Amino acid sequence: MKLQVETIASKRRKSRGPRILQIVTKADLGGAQVHVLDLLRGFRDDFEMVLATGEEGYCTDQARSFGIECHVLPSLVQRIDPISDLKATAESIKLIRGLRPDLVHCHTTKAGLVGRLAARLANVPAVFTAHTWCFSEGTSLAWRALGRPAETFAALCSKKIITVSEANRTAAIAKKIAGADKFVTVHNGGADTLHRARPGSGNPPRIVMVARFAAQKNQTLLVETVAKLKRPAILTLIGDGPLRQQAEQAAAACPAHIKVEFLGQRRDIPELLAQADLFVLSTNWEGFPISILEAMRAGLPVISTDVNGVREAVDDGETGLLVSPRDGNGLLGALEKLVFDPTMLEHMGTRGRAKFEQLFSLDAMLNKTVSVYELAMGKRITKRAVSGPALVELLK
């Protein structure tokens, strides 16, 4: 596939504001891609938004559906591949010089490394959102070895680095990726919907998890734990991936009073969450999972493993319960405490919904993000920006 670059020298710039190029490695359905789409959709009336990815897929399809120009960088791949990485850098430089954006915003590890270097060589300011760090738990040995020096170098090419949780921010500072003044925490947020759950009304209660079937998410542990409940319950698993069959095998061994549903990849997540009583995330590691925010938006209580930034979303004992990762007994105890208590389910769901409205709305995320853009570009670019006390709070 040849790199397609639109030359704009002979075209007039659109009048909607600065041109901002978003770069993300993969285009499949995932948390980082949902975040990028929220930025594209949320800013399209303020800025001229452009998307670049390493492939065609869900992200490019959705972006085009609401009028965003998309480009494919065919050498931009997730794996470490020096030849492809050099080609991807050259492709990115060519794209940036052709588009002449006012700012480049990179997402995910490889796009973050390649995109920031290309932006520096093209003399365009860049920011990077670290959805999780490549040197954290769960990454390959190669990334753990190369990730820290690579991120330290790439930080030199960044005006600002956005972390989606305070946990990610403190981890990067502890690793000396850059000075504390380079980082800004902007929690993920999401657009609201009209779909609301009624936790505690299900008979039997419905437990739901939305995640890719991969070692990180550990759905098999959840299936095996739910199987130990003494009363009827329904477990709904949404998503797909290489370890789905393993979870299906565990589900086949469940007792008759436990029903496990595998719905595959779905795009009607708000509607499905509205049918549930409880959201569970049995993940082994995370940055700041959007799936938890989607559950809180629906008014669902959350049981999650206490990893990285999860505690910044879930208030243990108030909006849900936190357990240690890979702790089947702890997870079972949390399920037994909550799943058959309609009053507690309703109370925690209401508290979670209130916290979503207060802290994790799409507007809150967009306002803080555009303030980072202004810091990176050194100028005011929209009336949307946070100012005064709110900006001071953002920069703490």
N, C-alpha and C positions, 0 to 999 in steps of 0.2 A: 504494500500500500504506500503510495507516495504522499508525502506531507502536503496538505492543502493549506495554503496561506493566502488570505485575502489581502491584497495590496490596497491601502487606503489613501495613498498619496493624491490620487485624483478625485477622492470622494470628500465630501464635506463631513466634518465631525457632527454626530448627532448632538442635539442641544440639551440632552437630559442630564449632562454633568460629566464628570471624569470617567474615563474608560478604565475598568478594572478587570484584569484577567485572573480567573480562578483556575488553578491547575491541581488535578488529583490523579493519582496513578491509575486506579481501576474504575470501571464504570458499572460494576455490578451493584446490586442492592445491598447496602451496608450502612452502618452508622455515619461514617465520614461522608458518604455520598448523599445521604439524607440531609446532613448538615450543609453541604455545598449547595444542594438544591434549595434549601431554605434561604440561603444567602442570595442566590440568583433570583429567586422569586420575590424575596423581600426588598431587594435593592433595585429591581428593574425599572422602577419609576423614578428613582433618584440618580442612578448612574447608568452608563452603558456597560452592561455586563457581558463578558465573553468567557466561555468554558473551553479548557483543553484537557484531554485525558489520553491515556495510553491505548484506549480501545473504544469501540462502540459498545453500547449496552444500555442498561436501565437509565443510568444517569444522563447520557446524551439524549436518549429518547424523551425523557421527561423535560430536560432543558429546552429542547426544540419545541416541545408542545406549548410552552409559554413564551416562545419568541426569542430564545437566547441563541446567539451564534456559537457554534461548536467547531472545534478542531481536534484532530487525532494526531498524536505524536507516536508513530508506530514503534519506535525503539524504547519508549518509556515502559519498562517492565518492573514488576515487583522484586524479582530475584536479583541478587548481586551478579552483575555481568559487565565487566569493565568495557568491553567493546560496545555493547548496547548502550551503556551509560554515557559513553563519549558521544555516540550518535544522538542519543536523546538530548544531551546538552546542546549539541549543534542545532538540532531541530528546534529546541526551545529558543535559542538565540535568534534563529531565523524568524520564528513566529513572533517573538517580542518586537524585533526590529520592524517587521511588517505591520503589526497591529499598532505599535507605538502606544501602549497603555500608559496610564499615569501611575498605576500600581499593579504589582503582581502579588497575588495571595495564594500561597501553596498549602497543600493538605496532604497528609500521609507521608511516610518516610522518604520513599524514592523521589516522588514529585517535589518534596521539600528540599532535598539535597540538590537535585538537578535544576529545579526551577529557580532557587535562590542564587545559585552560581550563574545561571544564564542571565538572570535579571541584573546581577552585579556587572557582568561583562557587557550587557547592553545599556548600562547606566540608568536603570529604572529601579526605584525603591521597591523592596519586597518585605512582606510579612509572612509568617509561617504559623499555622495552627498545628500544634502537637496533640493529636487525638489520643495517642499513647506514645511512649518512647521506644525506639527500636532496640534499646539496650535493656529493656525491662523483662520480667519473667515471661516465658512463653515464646520468645523469639529464638531464632536459630543461633548456634554457636558462632557462626560467621558474623551475624549482625551484632551479637553481644561483644565480639572482639573489635569490630570495625565501627560500630554504631557511635560510641562515645567520641572518638576523635573526629569522625565524620560530622557529627552534630556540632561539635565545638568549632570546626572550620566553617560550617554552614551558618552558624550564628553570627560570624563576622560579616556575612553577606545579608543579614537581616536587620531591618530597622527596628522591628519589634517581633517578639515571639508570643503568640497566644497559647496559653494552656487552658484546657477545658475543665481543670480542677486545681484546687490548691495543692493537692497531693502531687500532681504532675509538676507543678511549679517548684515545690520544695525539693522534689527529686532531682530536677535539672540543676538547681542551684547547688545542691549537695555534690553533684557530679562535676561541678565547675564548667558546665556547658557555656555559661555566660554569666555576667554580673546580674544581680537581682533587678537592676533597673531596665534590663532588656525584656523582662517577662511581664505579661499582664494576664491575669486569670479572667476569662469570660466563660461562664458556665454555658453549656448547651441550653437551647430553648427550643420551643416548638409552637407552631401555629395551633390555635385552639380549634376544637370541633364541637359539634352539638351532641355527640354520642357520649352518654353517661352510663356507668355501671350502677347496679344496685347491690352492692356487696352484702352478703348475708341472706339474700332472697332465694338463692338457688337450692334446689332439693332434688338430687344431692348437690353439694357445693362443687363449683367448677374452678379448678386451678389452671392457670395459663402461663406459658412461657413463650416468649418470642425471641428467637436467636438462631444463628447458623449452627448446624450440627457439626461441631468441631471440638477438639480436645479442650480448648479454652472454656467452652460453655458447660460441658459436663452434664448433658441431659440424662445420660444413663444413670448417674447417681440420683437424680431427681426421680426418675421412674422407679428405681429400686427402693427409694425411700417412701414414695407415695404408696407403693405396694404393701408397706407395713402398717398402713392405717387400718384400724379395726372397723371403721364404718364406711359406707359407700361414698365414693368421690369420683369425679371426672377430671382427668388431666388432659389438657389440650396443648399440644406442642406445635408451634407455627415456625416454619423455616425448612431449610433443606441443607444438605452438605454431606461430606464423606462419611460421617459417623452416624447417619440416620439409621442405617441397618442395625448397628449395634444397639441403639435405643429401642428399635422395634423388637429385637430379640429379647431384651429385658422386659418389654411390655407383654410379650407372649407368655411370660412366666407369672404375670400378676394374677392374684386371686379374682374370682368372678365378680366380687363387689367393687372392684376397681376397673374403671374404663379408661383407656388411653387412646386419644385421637391424634393422628398425624395429618395435619392439614397442608403441609408443604409450604412453598413460598406463596404468600398472599399479599395483596395490595389493599385489602379492606381491613387493616389492622384496627382502626378506631371502632368499627362495628363489632369486630370479634372481641375486643377488650370489654366492650359494653355488655357482653353476654356472660362475663366472668364474675367471680366473687373474690379472687385473690390472684395476685401476680407473684411469680417466683423467678428468681434469676440465680441459678446454681453455678455461676461463673467462677473460674479460678483466678482470673485477673481481668482488669478493665482499665479504661481511662476514666470516662464519665459517661456511663451508658445511656443512650437516648431512649432505649426501651423502658427503662424505669420511669423516665419523665412522661412517656406516653401512657404508662399505667397510672401515674399520679394524675395526669390530665383527665383520664377517664373516671377518676374517683376510686381507684382500687388501692387497697392496702398492699404493701410490698414485703415479701421475705427475700432477702438477698444475702449473699456472702459479703463479708465486710472487707472489701478489697479497694485499694487506691481511693478514688474519689466518691465511692458509693455513699459513704457516711455524710458527704456534703449534700446529698439529696434525701436520703432516708434517715429520719429521726428515730432511733431505736426506741421502741416502746410507745411512740407517738403516731408515726405514719406507717410503721411496719416493724419488722424484727430483723436483726442482723445476726448472722452466724459465721463461724469460721469456714474458710474454703476447704472443700474435700471432707467436711465433717458430717457424715451421714447421721450420726446420733443427734448432733445439734440441729440439723435440718429437720429431722423427725420431731424433735421436741417443739420447734417453732410451729410446724404444721399442726401438731396436736393441740397446741395452745390456741391457735387462731382459727383454723379452717372450720371448726364446728361451733364457733361462737359468733352468732349473727350480730350481736350488739357490738362486739369488739371490731368485727370486720367493717361495720358501718361507720363506727367512730374513727378508725384509722383511715378509712377511705376518704372521709370528709376532711380530715386534717391534711391528708396528702394533696387533695384537690386545692385546698386553700394555699398550701405552700407552692404548688405549681403556679397559681395565679399571681402570687406575690413575687416569686423569684425566677421562674423559668418560662415566662412567656416569650413568644417570638420577638415582640417589640423590645423587651429587655435585652435580649441577645443582640439584636440589630443595633440598638442604640450604643451599646458598649463597643461593638465591633467597629462601627463607623468612627467612634472616638479614637480607636487604635489607628484606623486609616488616616485620620487627621494628624495624629502624632507622627506617623511614618512619612506623610507627604509634607508636613510642616505648614498646613494651611487649612482653613475652614472650607468644607466641601458640601455641606448640606445643613439644612435647618434641623434635621433629625438628630444631630449630635448631642450627646450628653455634655452638660457644662456645669460650672459651679460646684456645689457640694457633691453632686453625683459623680463628676469626673474625678474629684479628689478621692472619693471612695474607690473608684475603679483603679486608680493608680497606687493604692496602698500595697 
